[in-house]
């Protein structure tokens, strides 16, 4: 692939066909430390759902906040002596 006029990149037909990307498919580009990850919005949704499957995000947030509060309490206790 080559970056063309106005930064446009043409995805080869073999890749578009294999992915089922037709005209109008919304693509998402994610810049990673290893390069650019390109996927359809639908594929991104599926990936996120798979990664979050079985996790209790509300409880994870509660646990993180409790850990932070304990750290704050420890810091205050050090300062007070």
N, C-alpha and C positions, 0 to 999 in steps of 0.2 A: 504494500500500500504506500501511497505517496501523499503527502500533504499538498493540496493544491491551492488554487485561488481562494482567498478569504478563509483559509484554514480548513477547507473541506477535505474529507477523506472518503474515498469510495470503498465500501466493503465488498470484496469479491463475491460474485454470484454463488460460488461454491459454499462459502460460509453462510451467506444469506439463506440459501436453499436448505442447508443442513439445519439451520436454526429456526427456519420457518418465518424469517423476517421478510415481510412484504412492505411495499410502499406504505408509509404512514406509521410503521411500528416505532414506538417511542423507545429509544435506547438510553441507557444510563452509562456514563463513563466514570469509573472510580479510580483515582490516582493512588497507587499503592507503592510501597518501597521497591517492589520488583517490576513495576511497569503499570500500564493502563489495563484495567479490567473493563470490558465492554459487554453489556448484557441488556436484554429487554427489561422493561419495567416489570412485566409479569414474572420473568425469571428472578428478578431481584426480590420481589414479594415472596416468592416460593423459598428462596434461599434464607431470607430473614425468618420466615415462619419455621423452617427446619432448624435453624440455629437457636431459636427461642423455645422450641417445642419442649414441653416438660418442665420449663423453668417457671418459678413463681417470682415475677419481676417486682411485684409489690412487696413481698417479703424480703427480697434482696435489697430493695431501697430502704426498708425499715431497718434491716441489719446494718447497712452502711451508715445510716444516720446515728444509730446507737453506738457504733464503733467510734464515729467522729465525736459524739458527745462524751464518751469515756475518755478519749484523748484530750478533749478540752478540760475535763475535770482533773486529769493528771497534770496538765500544764498549770492550771490554777493552783493545785496543791504544791507544786514545786516552787512557785513564786511566793506563796504564803509561808512556806517553810515548814 
